[in-house]
Amino acid sequence: MQESITGNKTIGEIVAADFRTAKVFENHGIDFCCGGKVALTAICIEKGLDLAAITSELEAVQGENTDRSQNYSSWTLPFLADYIVNTHHVYLKENDEQIAAYATKIAGVHGAHHPEVIRIAAIFNKIASDMVGHLKEEEEVFFPALKRADAARIAGTSPAATDLEAIRTSLLRLYSEHEEIGNAIHEIRHLSKEYAIPDDVCNTFMLTYKKLNEFEDDLHIHVHLENNILFPKALQL
């Protein structure tokens, strides 16, 4: 059944219900992950968009063929947590250091004529550093506690108090860290003028911007899965 879309629904709720709507928000430069708590009406007013037109676009994509592999909201908590680790955490571990190294390199080579890349390198190096602790928290504390609490719920027993406290504590920290990294990557996009490639730069510069854009795309889905689907389900425990 097609999800009814109204202006009072948040961006995160709309995308959580149907991931096909994400591309509409992306096309209009609307953040559906870190900015997912904003109501559709509010974001349309903020960006000067016509609510009726956006709603029509959202309803149109809901009529397209469904990709069952993207029906994230129907997945169990353990499966969703494992998917996040095996897909998005693996991507970050394989790419963060490389992107940071590229950003540092182009800052040294092109910083004199493109000072924005010096700031971009500093921002991304902090992102890469902060991500180490963030992923460790999720993999070693939050996700295991979540799985144990969910197993207890399915078995009809009460989750351990220590697990519930670990979930509560982690949620506060992880939400906050998502806001920080979201703001940081938005600043990189702004500084890079939407990852526009200057005429006088080398191949490493072009590759760095391509990788930064790829990083942001992955981050949007990663944070959406947690902020708009996994975390709300965790709160229900």
N, C-alpha and C positions, 0 to 999 in steps of 0.2 A: 504494500500500500504506500502511495506517495505521501511523504511527510508534509503536513500543512505548515507553511511558512508565514509567520506574522512578524511585524516590526518589533514586538517586545521580546522576541527570542534573541538569545545572544549568538554571536558569531560561532563560538565554540559549540553550542548546542546544535546549531544547524549543520556544521561539518561533522560533528560526532554522529548525528543521525544519518547522514548521507555524505560520504567523503567526496562524491562527485561534485558537490557544491564548492569544494576548495578551489577549483580552478577559476570559478567566477570571482571569488574574493582576490585571488592572486592577480587576475587580469586588471582589477581595479586598485591594486596596491593596498589591499586590506589585510592586516595581520590576523590570521585565524588561530594562531597558536598562543603566543604570549599575550596578544590582545583579544583573546577569545571571550573574555567576560563582558565585552561591550555589546549592548543591544544593537540590532540591525538598524533601527530607526536612528539611534544616536550616531552611529558611524556614518550613515548617509548624510545626516545634517553636518557632521564635522567635515566631510569631504565634498560636500556640495553635490551629492548624487541623488537621483530621483528614486525614491523608495519603491514605487510601483515598477519602474524599469528593472531595478535590481532583483526584485521579487520575481518578476517574469523570467529573468535569466536563470535564477535559481531553480524555478519550477521546470524550466525547459530542460536543464541538464538532468533533472530527476526522471525525465522521460526516456533518457538514453539507456542502453543496455547496462546492466549491473555487472561490475567486476566483483565476484564473490570474495576474491582474495583481499578486497579493501573493506569488507564489512566488519571493521575492527570492533565496533561496539557490541557485536554478538559473541566475541571471543571470551573465553574464560580468563580470569585474572592470571593464573599461572602461564597460560599459553601466550597471552599478551606480553607479560613480563619477559618471557623467554624470547619472544620475537624482537622486542626492543633491544635486548642484550645482543642477540645474534645478528641483528641487522644494523641498528644505529650505533650501538656501542662499538661494535667491530669496525664500522666505518670511521668513527672518531679515532680509535686507537691506531688505525692504519694511516690516517691522513693528517691528524693534528700537527705532529712534529714536522712533517714535510711542508705543510702550508706555512707554518711559522718560520721555517728555514728560508723558504722562498720569499716571504714578506720581508724578512730581515735583509736578505740579499738585495732585493730591489730598492729597499730604503737606502742602502749604502751606495748603490750605483746611480740611482735616479733621484735621490732625495733633494739634491741641490736645485733641480728644475721642477720637481714635483714633490714639494714638501709634505703633501697629504699622505704619501706612502710611509713617511716616518711615523706619523701618528697611527696609521693603519697597522703597521708592524707592531707597535707597542700594544695596541688594543688586542690584536690577535694573539700575541705572546701571552697576555694575561688570560685570555679565553682558554688557550691550550693548557696553561698551568692550572687554572681553576677546574678544568674538566677532569683532571686526574682524580681529585678528591671527590668530585660530584659522582663520577661513575663508580668509584669504590664504595661510596655510601649506598648507592642503589643496589649494587651487586652483592655486597657483603652484609648489609643491615636491612635496608628497606624491602627489597624483593623477597628475601628469605622469610622475614616476619610476615609479609603479606601472604605468601604461599601457605605458611603454617596456619595463619588465622583463617584463610579461606577454606583450608582442609577441615579445620575444626567446625566451621559453619556448615559445611556439607555433611559432616558426621553428626551434626545436631548437638555439638558440645560448645562450651564457651571458649573462645580463644584465650590464650594465656595473657595475663595482664601485662607481662613484660613485652609481648609482641604488640599489643595494642598501643603501649606507650612508645615503643620504637617507631610504629607507623605514624603516630601523631607528631612525634618530634621530627622525624624525617620529612614529613609533609610540609611542615613550616619552613624548614631549611631549603628543601628542593624547590618549592614554589618561589621563594625569594631569589634563589640562584637562577631560576629560569628567567625571572624578570631582568636580572643583571645581564645575562648573556644575550637576551633579546634586545635590550637597549644597546649593548655593545655592537652587535651585528648590524643593527639599524644605523648606528653611527658610521660603521665601515661603508655601508651602502651609500650613505649621504656623502661621505668624504670622497668616495670613488666615482661620484656622479653616476650611480647605477651601474658601476663596473664598466664605464666607458674607457676604451683603450686610446691613449694619446698617440699622436702620429710618430713621435720620436723615441719610442721605447723598444726594448729587446723582446725576444721570445719568452724569456723568463717572466718578464712583466705581464705579458699577455696570459701566460699559463697561470700565474699567481691570481689574477683577477678571475679567470675561469674557475679555478679551484675554490676561491672565496665564494663565488656565486653558487657553486655546487654545494659547498658547506652550508650556506644559508638555506638552500632548498631542502637538504636533508634535515637541518635543524627544525624547519617548520613542521615537517611531518612528525619528527621525534617528539618535540614538545607538545604538539597537538595530541598525540597518543597518550601522553602522560597527563597534561593539564586538563584535557577535556573528556578523557575516557577512563584512564587508569586511576587517577587521583580521586575523582568523584566516587568510583566504585570502592576504593580503599576507605573513603570516609564512611561509607555505608556499613563497614565492618565494625 
